Amino acid sequence: MPRPLLATVHTAALANNLAVARRHAPRSKVWAVVKANAYGHGLARAFPGLRATDGFGLLDLEEAVKLRELGWAGPILLLEGFFRPTDIDVIDRYSLTTTVHCDEQLRMLEMARLSKPLNIQLKMNTGMNRLGYTPEKFRAAWERARACPGVGQIVLMTHFSDADSERGISEQMAAFARGAEGIAGARSLANSAATLWHPQSHFDWVRPGIILYGGSPSGVSGAIEGLGLQPAMTLASELIAVQTLAAGQRVGYGSTFAAAGPMRIGVVACGYADGYPRCAPEGTPIFVDGVRTRVVGRVSMDMITVDLTPCPTANVGSRVELWGAQLSIDDVARACGTIGYELMCAVAQRVPVRAE
């Protein structure tokens, strides 16, 4: 019998979350971002829940091809573009849309032999300082792209570094307006946070990512309360042992936790080899037998120990929710000093996953 650890991907939640994004940007088309294997949910598992989108955004050419093989005939956007001339052959064959963010990519497009012009999204660097042309160099890049026979439709895009702050949005939108002044064409600016909270940034396309999976763009679960988003993943296990400690007895590697008095400790079949963060401190929330309790002791490779004081009837076989409908993944991540994105993407290959 396999270990009682299972990740469940909820197809209906994905469809619901896409609908929430549409309600917040009703006049925009949607790129559903499914990079990193759909944020750890699995591209093939996420696809049925997100197929009502207008297009998919991702990074990897193999994942783009997989979407075509799953039956998706609509737009697919490569968010980082391409890296070598041979990539352009695949882009051409599968009719992909590509981001262009530097002169090297433009040069490869100018030299490419294509069956048809490629649609591109020309990226402006408005303050993230990762990819893209500065506002001062953007028009020259656009004119060069427009003159390239291998380029079809050009959408103007940027990416927000501070979309959960009004100041960050205002500054980057001002930079974008300056760089794109007088240039015709559709615009794509809004990520998840901007889709939810900054309608002035919506324009023609929005690019929601984390909200499609029920996570908070700010990393704070309270920030999305009342919006109707639903967790798209549940990670659940069971208690596989129960220990009774006397006062002063310790738990786990390094003996980092000592019982203040008599107490019951539950052992959960999940550890850092399954993707649960090893750095989870004492007090990290977890649900046992439907009751919120806490992690105690150090997370080990295959097991977590939890305080059973709030759930006295819990015993071997009791259900444990590490995150899901009862416990926001953002709350777990926040306790660990990270964000829900990382936990979603970190679920290990050895964890069984099912879609429902």
Secondary structure, DSSP 8 states (H G I E B T S, - for coil): ---S-EEEE-HHHHHHHHHHHHHHSTTSEEEEE-HHHHHTT-HHHHHHHHTTSSEEEES-HHHHHHHHHTT--S-EEETT--SSHHHHHHHHHTT-EEEE-SHHHHHHHHH---SS-EEEEEEE-SSS-SSSB-HHHHHHHHHHHHH-TTEEEEEEEE--S-TTSHHHHHHHHHHHHHHTTT--S-EEEE-HHHHHH-GGG-SSEE---GGGGT--TTS-GGGGTTS----SEEEEEEEEEEEEE-TT-EESGGG-EE-SSSEEEEEEE--GGGT--TT--TT-EEEETTEEEEEES---SSEEEEE-TT-TT--TT-EEEEESSSS-HHHHHHHTTS-HHHHHHH--TTS-EEE-
